[in-house]
């Protein structure tokens, strides 16, 4: 359910984009819808007394700034940069976690479910860094080398599909550690 909840503004962006016949009008409508949907998500969470992730707030901030610039200047280039900015920010956070704190971000998120050697935690974390950098580059390539309609489809289906493939590849990589006794998983 959280997965769908997190994707809701992107899904609404996609739906709103398809309403007008002119792609420029579609981007403007979709951008406004995404901003409103994201603001409502955060407001509802706060009203219900639920915590709001820092990254959700940062993503909202980038959406408001880049989406606001898109609407104010009637220039879709700004909103096209948003997925890249978010992905590169994630890459920086994951990379920074290698040097700040005792455990990297991937380890903090997953170690309750799996025990791995330290070197594997590092590889996974750096793998996510590389993935986010590549996703940001892929977004820029599609956004500025293909029609806006293709970019909107890529933003929802392409990026989601690539993320699922990366998670599956990570699962295949981790499968080799599934049968190790806990005592063998402490270091590599």
N, C-alpha and C positions, 0 to 999 in steps of 0.2 A: 504494500500500500504506500509506503514512504517513497518507493521508486516512482510510482505514478504521480504522487504529490509533488515530488521534485521536478518531474518532467512537465507538469501542468502548464506553466507559462510557455514552454516551447511548443507544446501541442496547440495551445490557444493561438500562439503566433502563427503557426502553420495554417490553422483553420481560418483565421482572420485574413491572412494573406490571400487565400483562395477566393474570397468574397468579391472584391472588385475585379473588373476585367483588366484594368491597367495595372501592371506590376508595380509602378511607382506608387499608385494609390494603395495597393495592397501592402507594400512595405510600411507606409505611413500608418495605416489602420492597424496592422499587425504589431507595430512597435508600440503604439498607444495601448493596445490590448495587453501586451506583455508587461508593460510598466504597471498598469492598473492591477493585473492579476498578481504580480509579484508583491506590490504594495499591500494588497488585500491578504495575501498569504501571511506576510509578516504581522500585519495588524491582527488578524484572527488568532495567530499563535500567541501573540502578546496578551490579547484580551482573555484567552483561555488559560493564561498563566503558564504556557509552555515555553521552554527555552527556544531561542532562535540561534542556529549555528552562526558562528562568525563568518564562515564562507558564504552562507546564504545572504548575510548582510552586505558583504563585499560584492557579491554577484549582483545584488539589488542596486548597490551604489553605482557599479559599472553600467548597469542597464539604465538607470536614471540619467547618468551623465551622457553616455553615448547615445542612448535612445532619445534623450532630450535634445541633444545636438542634431540628431537625425530629423526630429520633428521641427525644431526651431529653424534649421537651415534648409529643410526639405532636401536633404542629401543622405541617401541610403548608405553611403560609404561608412559612416560612423557606426551604425548598428552592425554592419558586416564585420567590424573589428571586434565586437563584443565577445564572440566565442573564442577568438584568439587571445584576447586579454585575460579572460577567465582561465583558459587552459594554461597559459604561461604563468599566471599567478599561482595556480595549483602546482606547477612544476617548481616554482621558486620555494613554495611552502614545503613540499616534499624534500627538495634538496636541502633547504635550511634545517630540516629536522635531522639530517645526518650529523649536523654540527652543534645543534642546540638540544640539550636534554640528554638523558641516558639512552633513550630508545627512539628510533626513527618513527615516522608517522605510520607506516604500514604495520610495523610491529605493534604499536600502541592500539591500532584498530583490530588486528587479527590474532594477537597472541593468546587471547582467551579461548580461541578455537583450535589452534594448532601450535605445536612446539617445533621450532626449526633452529638449525645452527645460525650463529650470528652472521656469518658470511651470506647466508641465504636471505636473511632479513635485509641486509644491505643491498643485495642484487635486486630483490623485489622492489624496494623503495626507489632505487635508481632506475629500474625498469619503468616504474610509474612516471618518474621525472621525464624520461625519454619519450614515453607515450604522450604525455601532455604537450611536450614541445612539438612533436610530430603532428598531433591533432591541431595545434595552433597553426602550423605551417600549411597543413591540408586545408584548413578553413580559408586561409588567405588565398591559396591557389584557386580553390573553387570560387570563392567570392569575387575575385578580380579577373578570372579568365573564362567564366561561364555566365550565361544569363542569370538574372536574379531568381527566376523560377527554379533553376537547377540548384542554386545555393540554398534556397529555402528547403527544398527536398533533402539536400545533403545534410543540412543543419539538423533535421529531425532523424531521418532514416540512416544516412551515411555515418554520422557521428555516433549514433546509438549502436548501429551494426558494428562499427569498428571497436567500440568499447566492449561490446559483448564478445567479439572475437579475441580481444586482448585478455579479458577475464578468463575465457576458456583456455587460452594458451597458458595463462598463469596457473590454472588448475592442472593442466597436463604437466607443467614443470613441477608443481608441488606434489604430484602423485607419487613421485619417487621417494618422498619422505613419509608417506602415510604408514608404511609398515615398520619403520624403524622403532625400536624400543625407546622409550622416553630418555633413558640414560645415554643413548647414542646421539641424541639430538642437541646436546648442549653446546658444541663447538665444532668447527670444521678445520 
